[in-house]
Amino acid sequence: MRVLEVSFKPIGFVRTQRSDDEVKKSIQGVDGCIEVLEEYVEGLRGLEGFSHIIVIAYMHKTPPEARKTLVVRPRRLVRFGFKLEELPEVGVFATDSPHRPNPIAISILEVVKIEHNKVYVKGLDLFNSTPILDIKPYTPDRCIDQSELKTPKWYQEILEKLRQKLGGAVIAI
């Protein structure tokens, strides 16, 4: 079987004043902006008025050796007080770990405002200077009816433990 090599040119970059560590530790994400390269500014036309966008990014700080990782523990839950060893080992495709064969990130961000080539956002979970590959509007047809959403047993167990720790206010992790 022949493997297809793919390459992309960024359309822009993340801009935030927050350090990588602050972004990693943030539960709700941080404020920042997506700075679109001038040659792609016309592509933002009509984006104003959408409350949220889907941003596809390349996680440029993921080291080559991490791209071989196929089994992980969902370590972002450590920030909620879980010990790493009490978290299950699951396949990387069952998590949002940055350690994956193709370090691509998909983020849903709240749009604050758009000024020329800058899309100011809330909930940013990407580091400063992260290359942005694409932006799409988050539209109602992308929303999942929560009554139809299913999750595996390991996820449900962690969610229940988190609810107990935080007093029942958590609907997702």
C-alpha positions as a printed Julia matrix, in Angstrom:
173×3 Matrix{Float64}:
   0.0    0.0    0.0
   1.38   3.39  -0.98
   1.23   6.1    1.7
   0.18   9.54   0.57
   2.23  12.42   1.96
   0.24  15.59   2.67
   1.43  19.12   3.34
  -0.43  22.29   4.26
   0.37  25.98   4.27
  -0.94  27.85   7.34
  -3.6   30.49   6.76
  -2.61  32.24   9.99
  -1.28  31.86  13.5
  -2.53  31.95  17.09
  -1.69  35.09  19.04
  -2.02  35.09  22.82
  -0.17  36.75  25.67
  -0.51  33.57  27.75
   2.4   31.18  28.25
   2.22  27.58  27.08
   1.93  26.52  30.72
  -1.03  28.87  31.32
  -2.78  27.49  28.23
  -2.15  23.88  29.35
  -3.49  24.51  32.86
  -6.55  26.49  31.77
  -9.83  24.68  32.18
 -11.94  27.11  30.13
  -9.21  28.12  27.66
  -7.64  31.58  27.33
  -8.33  34.74  25.37
  -6.41  35.45  22.21
  -6.81  35.84  18.5
  -6.32  34.07  15.23
  -4.21  36.32  13.04
  -4.99  35.46   9.43
  -2.32  36.09   6.81
  -3.15  39.05   4.53
  -3.52  36.83   1.46
  -6.46  35.06   3.16
  -8.3   38.06   4.67
 -11.08  37.94   2.05
 -11.86  34.45   3.34
 -13.13  36.02   6.58
 -15.93  37.85   4.75
 -19.3   36.79   6.2
 -17.78  35.22   9.32
 -18.91  38.12  11.53
 -22.15  37.28  13.27
 -21.23  33.66  14.02
 -20.87  33.17  17.76
 -18.4   30.27  17.44
 -15.88  28.94  14.97
 -14.13  25.65  14.41
 -10.39  26.09  14.14
  -8.12  23.41  12.7
  -4.51  23.79  13.76
  -1.18  22.03  13.5
   0.31  21.31  16.93
   3.84  22.34  15.96
   5.31  21.71  19.4
   4.5   17.99  19.42
   7.91  16.28  19.22
   8.49  13.57  16.57
   8.78  10.78  19.16
   5.3   11.68  20.53
   3.82  10.96  17.1
   4.49   7.26  17.67
   2.32   7.2   20.8
  -0.85   5.17  20.37
  -1.89   4.54  24.0
  -2.21   7.36  26.55
  -3.87   8.34  29.79
  -6.17  11.39  29.44
  -3.74  13.55  31.41
  -5.64  16.82  31.17
  -7.84  15.36  33.92
  -4.9   15.69  36.34
  -5.81  19.4   36.61
  -9.08  18.28  38.23
  -7.25  16.41  40.96
  -7.02  12.96  39.41
  -3.76  11.06  39.85
  -2.26   9.95  36.55
  -2.13   6.31  37.64
  -5.89   6.25  38.38
  -6.73   7.27  34.81
  -7.32   4.5   32.26
  -4.95   3.76  29.4
  -6.86   4.24  26.17
  -6.06   4.61  22.5
  -4.92   8.06  21.44
  -7.92   8.33  19.08
 -10.23   8.12  22.13
  -8.63  11.3   23.59
  -7.63  14.79  22.59
  -3.98  14.17  23.47
  -1.48  16.17  21.42
   0.61  12.98  21.2
  -0.74  11.39  18.04
   0.46  10.36  14.59
  -0.81  13.56  12.97
  -0.76  16.38  15.53
  -3.88  18.15  14.31
  -6.05  20.11  16.73
  -9.72  20.94  16.35
 -10.99  23.69  18.64
 -14.42  25.26  18.96
 -13.9   28.86  19.99
 -16.21  31.73  20.9
 -15.81  34.74  18.61
 -15.48  38.03  20.49
 -14.93  40.3   17.47
 -13.28  40.42  14.08
 -11.01  43.31  13.09
  -9.53  43.07   9.61
  -7.26  39.97   9.78
  -7.71  39.27  13.49
 -10.43  37.03  14.88
 -10.51  37.6   18.64
 -11.65  34.52  20.54
 -12.35  33.05  23.98
 -11.68  29.47  25.01
  -8.38  29.2   23.16
  -6.57  25.94  23.93
  -3.69  26.48  21.51
  -0.24  27.92  22.14
   1.0   31.25  20.84
   2.29  30.94  17.24
   0.4   27.69  16.58
  -0.16  27.46  12.79
  -3.82  27.61  11.77
  -4.81  25.4    8.83
  -8.48  26.32   8.49
 -11.43  28.15  10.05
 -15.05  27.08   9.68
 -18.24  28.53  11.17
 -19.88  26.5   13.93
 -23.41  26.15  12.58
 -26.55  24.55  14.06
 -26.31  21.55  11.72
 -23.06  20.59  13.51
 -24.76  20.42  16.91
 -25.46  16.98  18.29
 -28.7   16.24  20.09
 -27.36  15.5   23.59
 -29.94  12.75  24.04
 -28.3   10.85  21.15
 -24.73  11.32  22.34
 -23.06   8.17  23.69
 -19.75   7.77  25.5
 -17.79   4.67  26.56
 -17.92   3.24  30.08
 -14.41   4.47  31.02
 -15.42   8.05  30.12
 -18.69   7.82  32.06
 -16.83   6.54  35.16
 -14.33   9.42  35.04
 -17.14  11.93  34.51
 -18.99  10.55  37.54
 -15.85  10.8   39.71
 -15.37  14.37  38.52
 -18.98  15.23  39.37
 -18.42  13.88  42.88
 -15.24  15.97  43.26
 -16.85  19.15  41.95
 -20.34  18.77  43.36
 -22.26  17.6   40.3
 -21.82  20.65  38.08
 -19.88  18.92  35.28
 -21.62  17.87  32.06
 -18.53  17.0   30.0
 -14.75  16.76  30.18
